[in-house]
């Protein structure tokens, strides 16, 4: 099953109650709450309040977007505490802040060590951990992500379409990551100027991407991330497009 949702950092300048109201209005399943603004690391009281607000609206907490970078100076425990209080089943982290090709062995080993520790602590709290799939990290390609996943048992990964590949290579990379795939970040950007465009302009491509993601055979969340002009009305239109895509992929005519 593909669940639908929003990454809260899409609206960093909006308080959690506004985001809950928007997601409810949009008819999505839930929210990935961000650790940089809305649910800060270690602030358990805020995490509990946001969880209650989300669940009272009939929504799911789909993930905790922690922005933990696996740096040697970072501490895992506050991230775990907030994720647990939030009721998040999954913690999203970043594999460093340099491209895989730029990282030497010692830096890579540090990321692996921090990743293993995060996975271990999360498992004790019955949560999973997944890497952000993103440029300028050790998970900047499907190949580098696979290599890192093989070094960190029980780690998972998100996916988003890489800007520098054609569509067939994007889908090939996505298929290779299916055994570890948890969630997908959904957006439509024009390159190279990174202009944000309506998701309705890209529905055909997203139908195929989510069909592939569904081949994982488990619950996957498709999460809208950033919208044109940071506009709530555009988000509602994009959410309607996402629901259409998921309904087609799920075989529904609703």
C-alpha positions as a Markdown table, in Angstrom:
| # | Residue | x | y | z |
|---|---|---|---|---|
| 1 | Unk | 0.0 | 0.0 | 0.0 |
| 2 | Unk | 1.2 | 3.5 | -0.8 |
| 3 | Unk | 0.4 | 6.1 | 1.9 |
| 4 | Unk | 0.4 | 9.8 | 1.0 |
| 5 | Unk | 1.7 | 12.6 | 3.0 |
| 6 | Unk | 3.7 | 15.9 | 3.3 |
| 7 | Unk | 7.2 | 16.6 | 4.5 |
| 8 | Unk | 6.6 | 19.4 | 7.1 |
| 9 | Unk | 9.7 | 21.3 | 6.0 |
| 10 | Unk | 7.8 | 22.2 | 2.9 |
| 11 | Unk | 6.2 | 24.9 | 5.1 |
| 12 | Unk | 9.0 | 25.7 | 7.6 |
| 13 | Unk | 7.5 | 29.1 | 8.4 |
| 14 | Unk | 4.1 | 27.6 | 9.3 |
| 15 | Unk | 3.4 | 26.3 | 12.8 |
| 16 | Unk | 2.5 | 22.6 | 13.2 |
| 17 | Unk | -1.3 | 23.3 | 13.7 |
| 18 | Unk | -1.4 | 25.0 | 10.2 |
| 19 | Unk | 0.4 | 22.0 | 8.6 |
| 20 | Unk | -2.0 | 19.5 | 10.3 |
| 21 | Unk | -5.0 | 21.5 | 9.0 |
| 22 | Unk | -3.6 | 21.6 | 5.5 |
| 23 | Unk | -2.8 | 17.9 | 5.3 |
| 24 | Unk | -6.3 | 17.1 | 6.6 |
| 25 | Unk | -7.9 | 19.4 | 4.0 |
| 26 | Unk | -5.8 | 17.8 | 1.3 |
| 27 | Unk | -7.0 | 14.3 | 2.2 |
| 28 | Unk | -3.5 | 12.8 | 2.7 |
| 29 | Unk | -2.6 | 10.1 | 5.2 |
| 30 | Unk | 0.0 | 11.8 | 7.3 |
| 31 | Unk | 3.1 | 13.9 | 7.8 |
| 32 | Unk | 6.9 | 13.5 | 8.0 |
| 33 | Unk | 7.8 | 16.0 | 10.8 |
| 34 | Unk | 11.1 | 17.8 | 10.5 |
| 35 | Unk | 13.7 | 18.0 | 13.2 |
| 36 | Unk | 15.1 | 21.3 | 12.2 |
| 37 | Unk | 12.1 | 23.5 | 13.0 |
| 38 | Unk | 8.9 | 21.8 | 14.0 |
| 39 | Unk | 10.1 | 19.0 | 16.3 |
| 40 | Unk | 13.6 | 19.9 | 17.5 |
| 41 | Unk | 16.0 | 17.2 | 18.7 |
| 42 | Unk | 15.5 | 16.5 | 22.4 |
| 43 | Unk | 12.4 | 18.6 | 22.9 |
| 44 | Unk | 10.2 | 15.8 | 24.0 |
| 45 | Unk | 7.3 | 18.1 | 25.1 |
| 46 | Unk | 7.0 | 19.5 | 21.6 |
| 47 | Unk | 7.2 | 16.1 | 20.1 |
| 48 | Unk | 4.4 | 14.8 | 22.3 |
| 49 | Unk | 2.3 | 17.8 | 21.5 |
| 50 | Unk | 2.8 | 17.5 | 17.7 |
| 51 | Unk | 2.0 | 13.7 | 17.9 |
| 52 | Unk | -1.2 | 14.4 | 19.8 |
| 53 | Unk | -2.2 | 17.2 | 17.3 |
| 54 | Unk | -1.5 | 14.9 | 14.4 |
| 55 | Unk | -3.3 | 11.9 | 15.7 |
| 56 | Unk | -6.3 | 13.9 | 16.9 |
| 57 | Unk | -6.8 | 15.0 | 13.3 |
| 58 | Unk | -6.9 | 11.4 | 12.2 |
| 59 | Unk | -3.5 | 11.6 | 10.6 |
| 60 | Unk | -0.4 | 9.4 | 10.9 |
| 61 | Unk | 3.1 | 10.4 | 11.8 |
| 62 | Unk | 4.9 | 8.8 | 8.8 |
| 63 | Unk | 8.5 | 9.7 | 9.7 |
| 64 | Unk | 10.8 | 12.0 | 11.6 |
| 65 | Unk | 13.0 | 13.9 | 9.2 |
| 66 | Unk | 15.8 | 14.4 | 11.7 |
| 67 | Unk | 18.5 | 16.1 | 9.6 |
| 68 | Unk | 21.0 | 14.1 | 11.6 |
| 69 | Unk | 24.2 | 14.1 | 9.4 |
| 70 | Unk | 26.2 | 11.2 | 10.9 |
| 71 | Unk | 29.0 | 13.6 | 11.8 |
| 72 | Unk | 31.4 | 12.5 | 14.6 |
| 73 | Unk | 30.3 | 15.4 | 16.9 |
| 74 | Unk | 26.6 | 14.6 | 16.6 |
| 75 | Unk | 24.8 | 12.8 | 19.4 |
| 76 | Unk | 22.1 | 10.2 | 18.5 |
| 77 | Unk | 20.1 | 10.1 | 21.8 |
| 78 | Unk | 18.2 | 13.4 | 21.4 |
| 79 | Unk | 17.1 | 12.3 | 18.0 |
| 80 | Unk | 15.8 | 9.0 | 19.3 |
| 81 | Unk | 14.0 | 10.6 | 22.2 |
| 82 | Unk | 12.2 | 13.0 | 19.9 |
| 83 | Unk | 11.3 | 10.4 | 17.4 |
| 84 | Unk | 10.0 | 8.1 | 20.1 |
| 85 | Unk | 7.9 | 10.8 | 21.7 |
| 86 | Unk | 6.6 | 11.8 | 18.3 |
| 87 | Unk | 5.5 | 8.2 | 17.6 |
| 88 | Unk | 7.5 | 8.0 | 14.4 |
| 89 | Unk | 8.0 | 4.6 | 13.0 |
| 90 | Unk | 11.0 | 5.8 | 11.0 |
| 91 | Unk | 13.8 | 8.2 | 11.3 |
| 92 | Unk | 15.3 | 9.8 | 8.2 |
| 93 | Unk | 19.0 | 10.7 | 8.4 |
| 94 | Unk | 21.7 | 12.0 | 6.0 |
| 95 | Unk | 24.8 | 10.1 | 5.1 |
| 96 | Unk | 27.3 | 12.9 | 5.7 |
| 97 | Unk | 27.6 | 16.2 | 3.8 |
| 98 | Unk | 30.0 | 15.3 | 0.9 |
| 99 | Unk | 29.5 | 13.4 | -2.3 |
| 100 | Unk | 30.6 | 9.7 | -2.2 |
| 101 | Unk | 33.4 | 10.3 | -4.7 |
| 102 | Unk | 34.9 | 13.1 | -2.5 |
| 103 | Unk | 35.0 | 11.1 | 0.8 |
| 104 | Unk | 38.1 | 9.3 | 2.0 |
| 105 | Unk | 38.0 | 6.0 | 3.9 |
| 106 | Unk | 38.2 | 7.6 | 7.4 |
| 107 | Unk | 35.3 | 9.9 | 6.8 |
| 108 | Unk | 33.2 | 7.1 | 5.3 |
| 109 | Unk | 34.0 | 4.8 | 8.2 |
| 110 | Unk | 32.8 | 7.6 | 10.6 |
| 111 | Unk | 29.4 | 7.8 | 8.7 |
| 112 | Unk | 29.1 | 4.0 | 8.9 |
| 113 | Unk | 29.9 | 3.9 | 12.6 |
| 114 | Unk | 27.3 | 6.7 | 13.4 |
| 115 | Unk | 24.8 | 5.0 | 11.1 |
| 116 | Unk | 25.2 | 1.6 | 12.9 |
| 117 | Unk | 24.8 | 3.3 | 16.3 |
| 118 | Unk | 21.6 | 5.1 | 15.2 |
| 119 | Unk | 20.1 | 1.9 | 13.8 |
| 120 | Unk | 20.9 | 0.0 | 17.0 |
| 121 | Unk | 19.4 | 2.7 | 19.3 |
| 122 | Unk | 16.3 | 3.0 | 17.1 |
| 123 | Unk | 15.8 | -0.8 | 17.0 |
| 124 | Unk | 15.6 | -0.8 | 20.8 |
| 125 | Unk | 12.8 | 1.7 | 20.5 |
| 126 | Unk | 11.1 | -0.4 | 17.8 |
| 127 | Unk | 11.9 | 2.2 | 15.1 |
| 128 | Unk | 13.7 | 2.0 | 11.7 |
| 129 | Unk | 16.2 | 4.3 | 10.2 |
| 130 | Unk | 16.6 | 5.3 | 6.6 |
| 131 | Unk | 19.0 | 7.4 | 4.6 |
| 132 | Unk | 18.0 | 10.5 | 2.6 |
| 133 | Unk | 18.8 | 9.8 | -1.1 |
| 134 | Unk | 20.4 | 13.1 | -2.0 |
| 135 | Unk | 23.3 | 14.8 | -3.9 |
| 136 | Unk | 26.4 | 15.7 | -1.9 |
| 137 | Unk | 26.1 | 12.8 | 0.5 |
| 138 | Unk | 27.3 | 9.2 | 0.5 |
| 139 | Unk | 23.9 | 8.2 | -0.9 |
| 140 | Unk | 24.1 | 10.4 | -4.0 |
| 141 | Unk | 23.7 | 7.6 | -6.4 |
| 142 | Unk | 22.0 | 4.2 | -6.3 |
| 143 | Unk | 25.4 | 2.5 | -6.5 |
| 144 | Unk | 26.9 | 4.5 | -3.6 |
| 145 | Unk | 23.7 | 4.0 | -1.6 |
| 146 | Unk | 23.8 | 0.2 | -2.1 |
| 147 | Unk | 27.4 | 0.1 | -1.0 |
| 148 | Unk | 26.6 | 2.0 | 2.2 |
| 149 | Unk | 23.5 | -0.1 | 2.9 |
| 150 | Unk | 25.7 | -3.3 | 2.6 |
| 151 | Unk | 27.9 | -1.9 | 5.3 |
| 152 | Unk | 25.1 | -0.9 | 7.7 |
| 153 | Unk | 22.8 | -3.9 | 8.5 |
| 154 | Unk | 19.1 | -3.1 | 8.9 |
| 155 | Unk | 19.4 | 0.3 | 7.4 |
| 156 | Unk | 16.9 | 1.5 | 4.9 |
| 157 | Unk | 16.6 | 4.3 | 2.3 |
| 158 | Unk | 14.3 | 6.9 | 0.9 |
| 159 | Unk | 14.3 | 7.7 | -2.8 |
| 160 | Unk | 13.8 | 10.8 | -5.0 |
| 161 | Unk | 14.4 | 11.2 | -8.7 |
| 162 | Unk | 18.0 | 12.3 | -9.3 |
| 163 | Unk | 18.2 | 15.4 | -11.5 |
| 164 | Unk | 21.2 | 14.3 | -13.5 |
| 165 | Unk | 19.8 | 11.0 | -14.9 |
| 166 | Unk | 17.4 | 10.2 | -17.6 |
| 167 | Unk | 14.2 | 8.5 | -16.6 |
| 168 | Unk | 15.2 | 4.9 | -17.5 |
| 169 | Unk | 18.3 | 5.2 | -15.3 |
| 170 | Unk | 16.2 | 6.7 | -12.5 |
| 171 | Unk | 13.8 | 3.8 | -12.6 |
| 172 | Unk | 16.7 | 1.3 | -12.8 |
| 173 | Unk | 18.3 | 2.8 | -9.7 |
| 174 | Unk | 14.9 | 2.8 | -7.9 |
| 175 | Unk | 14.4 | -0.9 | -8.7 |
| 176 | Unk | 17.9 | -1.7 | -7.3 |
| 177 | Unk | 17.0 | -0.1 | -4.0 |
| 178 | Unk | 13.6 | -1.8 | -3.5 |
| 179 | Unk | 14.7 | -4.3 | -0.8 |
| 180 | Unk | 15.6 | -1.3 | 1.4 |
| 181 | Unk | 13.1 | 1.3 | 0.3 |
| 182 | Unk | 10.8 | 2.9 | 2.8 |
| 183 | Unk | 9.5 | 6.2 | 1.5 |
| 184 | Unk | 9.6 | 8.4 | -1.6 |
| 185 | Unk | 9.9 | 12.2 | -1.8 |
| 186 | Unk | 7.6 | 13.6 | -4.5 |
| 187 | Unk | 8.1 | 16.8 | -6.3 |
| 188 | Unk | 8.3 | 18.3 | -9.8 |
| 189 | Unk | 11.2 | 20.6 | -10.5 |
| 190 | Unk | 12.6 | 22.0 | -13.8 |
| 191 | Unk | 16.4 | 21.7 | -14.2 |
| 192 | Unk | 18.9 | 23.3 | -14.2 |
| 193 | Unk | 17.1 | 26.4 | -12.7 |
| 194 | Unk | 15.3 | 24.3 | -10.0 |
| 195 | Unk | 12.0 | 26.0 | -10.7 |
| 196 | Unk | 9.2 | 24.3 | -8.9 |
| 197 | Unk | 6.3 | 23.3 | -11.1 |
| 198 | Unk | 2.8 | 21.9 | -10.5 |
| 199 | Unk | 2.9 | 18.1 | -9.9 |
| 200 | Unk | 0.0 | 17.7 | -12.3 |
| 201 | Unk | 2.4 | 18.4 | -15.1 |
| 202 | Unk | 4.4 | 15.3 | -14.1 |
| 203 | Unk | 1.7 | 12.8 | -13.2 |
| 204 | Unk | 2.6 | 10.3 | -15.9 |
| 205 | Unk | 6.2 | 10.0 | -14.7 |
| 206 | Unk | 5.1 | 9.7 | -11.1 |
| 207 | Unk | 2.6 | 6.9 | -11.9 |
| 208 | Unk | 5.5 | 4.8 | -13.3 |
| 209 | Unk | 7.8 | 5.7 | -10.4 |
| 210 | Unk | 5.3 | 4.7 | -7.8 |
| 211 | Unk | 4.4 | 1.6 | -9.7 |
| 212 | Unk | 8.0 | 0.6 | -9.4 |
| 213 | Unk | 8.1 | 1.6 | -5.7 |
| 214 | Unk | 5.0 | -0.5 | -5.0 |
| 215 | Unk | 6.9 | -3.6 | -6.3 |
| 216 | Unk | 8.7 | -3.5 | -2.9 |
| 217 | Unk | 5.5 | -5.2 | -1.6 |
| 218 | Unk | 5.3 | -3.3 | 1.7 |
| 219 | Unk | 3.9 | 0.0 | 3.0 |
| 220 | Unk | 5.6 | 2.9 | 1.2 |
| 221 | Unk | 4.9 | 6.6 | 1.9 |
| 222 | Unk | 4.8 | 9.0 | -1.0 |
| 223 | Unk | 5.6 | 12.4 | 0.6 |
| 224 | Unk | 5.2 | 15.8 | -1.1 |
| 225 | Unk | 8.3 | 17.9 | -0.6 |
| 226 | Unk | 8.3 | 21.6 | -1.5 |
| 227 | Unk | 5.7 | 23.3 | -3.8 |
| 228 | Unk | 5.7 | 26.2 | -6.2 |
| 229 | Unk | 6.1 | 29.5 | -4.4 |
| 230 | Unk | 5.7 | 27.8 | -1.0 |
| 231 | Unk | 2.0 | 28.3 | -1.6 |
| 232 | Unk | -0.5 | 26.3 | 0.5 |
| 233 | Unk | -3.1 | 26.5 | -2.4 |
| 234 | Unk | -0.5 | 24.9 | -4.7 |
| 235 | Unk | 0.1 | 22.2 | -2.1 |
| 236 | Unk | -3.6 | 21.4 | -2.2 |
| 237 | Unk | -3.5 | 21.1 | -6.0 |
| 238 | Unk | -0.4 | 19.0 | -5.8 |
| 239 | Unk | -1.9 | 16.8 | -3.1 |
| 240 | Unk | -4.9 | 16.2 | -5.4 |
| 241 | Unk | -2.5 | 15.2 | -8.2 |
| 242 | Unk | -0.7 | 12.8 | -5.9 |
| 243 | Unk | -3.9 | 11.2 | -4.8 |
| 244 | Unk | -4.8 | 10.6 | -8.4 |
| 245 | Unk | -1.5 | 9.0 | -9.1 |
| 246 | Unk | -1.7 | 6.7 | -6.1 |
| 247 | Unk | -5.3 | 5.7 | -6.9 |
| 248 | Unk | -4.2 | 4.7 | -10.4 |
| 249 | Unk | -1.2 | 2.8 | -9.1 |
| 250 | Unk | -3.4 | 1.1 | -6.5 |
| 251 | Unk | -5.9 | 0.1 | -9.2 |
| 252 | Unk | -8.7 | 2.4 | -7.9 |
| 253 | Unk | -10.9 | 4.6 | -10.0 |
| 254 | Unk | -11.9 | 6.8 | -7.2 |
